[in-house]
Amino acid sequence: MEYGRLGNTGLMVSDLCLGCMTFGRETDEAVSKEIVARFLDAGGNFIDTADVYSQGVSEEITGRAIQGVRDDVVLATKVRFPMGDGPNDAGLSRKHITRSCNASLKRLGTDYIDLYQVHCWDAATPLEETLSTLTDLVRAGKVRYVGVSNFTAWQLAKAAGVSELRGFERFVCLQPQYSLVERNIEREILPVCRGEGLGVIPWSPLGGGFLSGKYRRDEKPPEDSRIAGAEEPMEEHWSRRATERNWRVLDAVGALAEATGKSYAQVAFNWLLRQDAVTAPIIGARTMEQLEDNLGATGWELTEEQTRKLSEAGALEETYPYRFIKNAQRI
């Protein structure tokens, strides 16, 4: 596995990040520990979880899995979503962030978090309150770096401006949904990340499993698949995946998988690794078999021509004002 800097920091992370959302949910503790051990043995050092995953159980399992190697791991977790029924048990207020950070530290069995991420924008809390609280956690030594997930471009830009103006800690990375079948961040969010020096850590890099190769046109998704169980509001709902554009993308992935001798997932991951600003896609294996397949995404590269073909298969439609601005550059 190779390593790169996380955004504009000096922190080195592996080019794949192990996501622990399945720990304590689809994956029991014994297998979860095996997955962590194999990931570390393969050279990975970047591990991501969140307090809300299985309501804290994922953090507990992750913490026990890295005992003895804690300082070799870049450990990331998140805060934002409900961890109780009280009025202050969710959001990005000073009270909720401070209490949640202390709870995460306890569950993870550590005295510091390498990367503490805001899990989603909170319209009810002033951004200055959130950023000042995160800054205090860094100065207290409980957190090393701060990041964000699920923000729009203007929200990222505003956060960067407020941090610059007020002397708060700057977000160093963004964790967005990004894959061959979900590329909307290419319009404005990725340009902001490049401009502000934010590393990009894509979640759902296989489109909720759609790019694994087990789905077919005119067939219902397998009953045991994640997509089959996805409810309408969820990003990987079948209506969002089973589109003609996405089937074209899947055909292109399949053709390259056959040509390269790699799996569908390995091809999809490798495309992401070749995208500008991407630091480390998050692999979310439920089983050891899935992990081994995902680890095969590194150590080789698609050619420029192969990468171009995949990009063209699911290219975003040019819309206003992007189309207008592009044409204006010719004048």
C-alpha positions in Angstrom: 0.0 0.0 0.0 1.2 3.5 -0.7 1.0 6.6 1.5 0.2 10.3 0.9 -0.4 13.4 2.9 -3.9 14.2 4.2 -4.7 17.4 2.6 -2.2 20.2 3.3 -1.0 18.5 6.5 2.1 16.5 7.3 0.0 13.5 8.3 0.7 10.4 6.1 -2.2 8.0 5.5 -2.5 4.9 3.4 -4.2 5.1 0.1 -7.1 3.0 1.3 -9.0 3.8 4.5 -10.7 1.0 6.4 -14.3 1.9 7.2 -15.8 0.3 10.3 -19.5 1.1 9.9 -20.3 -2.6 9.6 -18.6 -3.5 12.9 -21.2 -4.6 15.5 -23.9 -4.6 12.8 -23.3 -7.0 9.8 -19.9 -8.0 11.2 -19.3 -9.5 14.6 -16.4 -8.6 16.8 -14.2 -11.6 16.0 -14.4 -11.0 12.2 -14.1 -7.3 12.7 -10.8 -7.8 14.5 -9.6 -10.1 11.8 -10.4 -7.4 9.2 -8.5 -4.8 11.1 -5.5 -7.1 11.6 -5.4 -8.0 7.9 -5.7 -4.3 6.9 -2.8 -3.3 9.1 -0.8 -6.3 7.9 -1.3 -5.1 4.3 0.2 -1.8 5.2 -3.0 0.2 5.9 -2.8 2.7 8.7 -6.0 4.8 8.2 -9.2 3.7 10.1 -12.5 5.5 10.1 -15.6 5.0 12.3 -18.3 7.2 13.9 -20.1 7.4 17.2 -23.4 6.7 15.6 -22.3 3.5 13.9 -24.2 0.8 15.9 -24.7 3.5 18.6 -21.1 3.3 19.8 -20.5 -0.4 19.3 -18.3 0.2 16.2 -16.1 2.5 18.2 -15.8 0.0 21.0 -14.8 -2.8 18.7 -12.4 -0.6 16.7 -10.7 0.5 19.9 -10.2 -3.1 21.1 -9.0 -4.1 17.7 -6.1 -1.6 17.7 -4.9 -2.1 21.2 -1.1 -2.4 21.2 -0.8 -0.6 17.9 -2.7 2.6 18.6 0.1 5.0 17.9 0.7 3.3 14.5 -2.9 4.0 13.4 -4.4 7.2 12.1 -7.8 6.9 13.9 -10.8 8.9 12.6 -14.3 9.2 14.1 -17.3 11.5 13.7 -19.9 13.5 15.6 -23.3 15.0 14.7 -26.1 12.5 14.7 -28.3 11.4 17.7 -26.7 9.4 20.4 -29.7 9.6 22.7 -33.2 11.0 23.0 -32.4 14.3 24.7 -32.7 17.7 23.0 -28.9 18.1 23.2 -28.0 14.5 22.1 -27.4 15.5 18.5 -26.1 18.4 16.4 -22.9 20.4 16.5 -23.4 22.5 19.6 -20.5 23.0 22.1 -22.3 20.8 24.6 -23.0 17.9 22.2 -19.5 18.0 20.6 -17.6 18.1 23.9 -19.7 15.4 25.5 -19.5 13.2 22.3 -15.7 13.6 22.0 -15.2 12.5 25.6 -17.5 9.5 25.0 -15.8 8.5 21.8 -12.4 8.7 23.5 -13.7 6.3 26.2 -15.2 3.9 23.8 -12.1 3.9 21.6 -9.8 3.3 24.6 -7.5 6.2 23.7 -6.6 9.6 24.9 -6.6 11.3 21.5 -8.4 11.1 18.2 -6.2 11.7 15.1 -9.1 13.0 12.9 -12.3 14.3 14.4 -14.9 14.9 11.7 -18.2 16.7 11.6 -20.6 14.1 10.2 -22.9 16.6 8.4 -23.9 20.3 8.3 -26.0 21.5 11.2 -28.2 24.4 10.2 -29.4 24.9 13.8 -25.9 25.7 15.2 -23.8 28.8 14.4 -20.7 27.6 12.5 -18.5 29.8 14.8 -19.7 27.7 17.8 -18.8 24.5 16.1 -15.4 25.6 14.9 -14.4 27.2 18.2 -15.3 24.0 20.0 -13.3 21.9 17.7 -10.4 24.3 18.1 -10.6 23.9 21.9 -10.5 20.1 21.5 -7.3 20.4 19.4 -5.7 22.8 21.9 -6.6 20.4 24.8 -4.8 17.6 23.0 -7.9 15.4 22.6 -7.9 15.8 18.8 -5.1 16.2 16.3 -6.9 17.3 13.1 -10.5 18.2 12.2 -12.4 17.3 9.1 -15.9 17.3 7.7 -18.4 15.0 5.9 -21.5 15.8 3.8 -21.0 19.5 3.3 -21.9 21.5 0.2 -19.3 23.6 -1.6 -20.6 26.9 -0.1 -20.5 25.4 3.4 -16.9 24.3 2.9 -15.9 27.7 1.6 -17.7 29.5 4.5 -16.0 27.3 7.1 -12.6 28.0 5.5 -13.3 31.7 5.6 -14.5 31.7 9.2 -11.5 29.7 10.3 -9.1 32.1 8.5 -10.9 35.2 10.0 -11.2 34.0 13.6 -8.1 31.9 13.9 -9.9 28.6 14.3 -8.7 25.2 13.3 -9.2 24.6 9.6 -10.8 21.5 8.2 -8.1 19.4 6.6 -10.3 16.9 4.7 -13.8 16.1 3.3 -15.5 12.8 3.5 -18.1 12.9 0.6 -20.1 10.3 -1.3 -18.1 9.7 -4.5 -18.0 6.9 -7.0 -18.3 6.2 -10.7 -22.1 6.3 -10.2 -22.2 9.3 -7.9 -20.1 12.1 -9.3 -22.0 15.3 -8.4 -19.2 16.6 -6.2 -17.1 17.1 -9.4 -19.2 20.2 -10.2 -18.2 22.5 -7.2 -17.2 20.5 -4.2 -14.0 19.0 -5.6 -12.8 22.4 -7.0 -13.3 23.8 -3.5 -11.3 21.0 -2.0 -8.5 21.6 -4.4 -8.5 25.3 -3.8 -8.5 25.0 0.0 -6.1 22.0 0.1 -8.6 19.6 1.6 -7.9 15.8 1.2 -10.9 13.8 -0.1 -11.9 10.5 1.6 -14.8 9.1 -0.5 -17.4 7.0 1.2 -19.6 4.5 -0.7 -16.9 4.2 -3.4 -18.8 1.2 -4.9 -22.1 3.0 -4.9 -23.5 0.9 -2.1 -22.2 -2.2 -3.7 -23.7 -1.5 -7.2 -20.2 -1.5 -8.7 -19.4 -4.9 -7.3 -20.7 -6.7 -10.4 -23.5 -8.7 -8.8 -26.3 -6.6 -10.2 -28.0 -7.1 -13.7 -30.3 -5.2 -15.9 -34.0 -6.1 -15.7 -33.4 -8.1 -12.5 -34.2 -7.3 -9.0 -31.3 -6.8 -6.7 -30.2 -9.9 -4.7 -32.3 -10.2 -1.6 -29.3 -10.3 0.7 -27.7 -7.2 -0.8 -27.4 -3.8 0.8 -29.2 -2.2 -2.1 -32.2 -4.5 -1.8 -32.7 -3.4 1.8 -32.2 0.3 1.2 -35.2 2.4 1.9 -36.2 5.3 -0.5 -34.4 8.1 1.4 -31.1 6.2 1.4 -28.5 7.1 -1.2 -28.2 3.6 -2.5 -31.9 3.0 -3.1 -32.5 1.0 -6.2 -34.2 3.9 -8.0 -30.9 5.9 -7.8 -28.7 3.0 -8.9 -30.7 1.2 -11.6 -30.5 4.0 -14.2 -29.5 3.7 -17.8 -26.4 5.9 -17.2 -25.3 3.7 -14.3 -25.8 0.5 -16.4 -23.5 2.0 -19.0 -20.9 2.7 -16.3 -21.3 -0.9 -15.0 -20.8 -2.2 -18.6 -17.6 -0.2 -18.9 -16.3 -1.4 -15.5 -17.1 -5.0 -16.5 -15.2 -4.7 -19.8 -12.1 -3.4 -18.0 -12.3 -6.0 -15.3 -12.2 -8.7 -18.0 -9.4 -6.9 -19.9 -7.2 -6.4 -16.8 -8.0 -9.6 -14.9 -9.2 -7.6 -11.9 -12.6 -7.6 -10.2 -15.3 -5.0 -10.8 -14.6 -3.5 -7.3 -10.9 -3.3 -7.9 -11.4 -1.4 -11.2 -13.9 1.0 -9.6 -11.6 1.7 -6.6 -8.6 2.2 -8.9 -10.5 4.8 -11.0 -11.1 6.7 -7.8 -7.5 6.5 -6.8 -6.6 8.2 -10.0 -8.9 11.2 -9.4 -7.3 14.5 -8.5 -7.6 15.5 -4.8 -8.7 11.9 -3.7 -6.6 10.8 -0.8 -8.0 7.5 0.3 -11.3 5.8 -0.6 -13.0 4.1 2.3 -13.3 0.3 2.0 -16.3 -1.0 4.0 -15.8 -4.8 4.0 -18.4 -7.0 5.8 -16.3 -10.1 5.3 -12.7 -11.2 5.0 -13.4 -12.1 1.4 -14.6 -8.6 0.6 -11.6 -7.1 2.3 -9.1 -9.2 0.3 -10.8 -8.2 -2.9 -10.8 -4.5 -2.0 -7.1 -4.6 -1.0 -6.4 -5.7 -4.6 -7.3 -2.2 -5.7 -3.8 -1.0 -5.0 -0.4 -1.9 -6.4 -1.4 -1.4 -10.1 -2.9 1.4 -12.2 -5.4 1.7 -14.9 -3.9 3.3 -18.0 -4.9 6.9 -19.0 -7.0 5.5 -21.8 -8.8 3.1 -19.5 -9.4 5.8 -16.9 -10.8 8.1 -19.7 -13.2 5.4 -20.9 -14.6 5.0 -17.4 -14.9 8.7 -16.9 -16.7 9.2 -20.2 -19.2 6.4 -19.4 -20.7 8.3 -16.5 -19.7 11.9 -17.3 -22.0 14.5 -15.8 -24.3 16.4 -18.1 -23.0 19.9 -18.8 -25.5 22.3 -17.2 -25.8 26.0 -16.6 -23.7 27.9 -15.4 -20.8 25.5 -15.9 -21.6 25.2 -19.6 -21.8 29.0 -20.0 -18.6 29.6 -18.1 -16.7 26.9 -20.1 -17.8 28.4 -23.4 -17.0 32.0 -22.2 -13.3 31.0 -21.7 -13.0 30.7 -25.5 -14.0 34.4 -26.1 
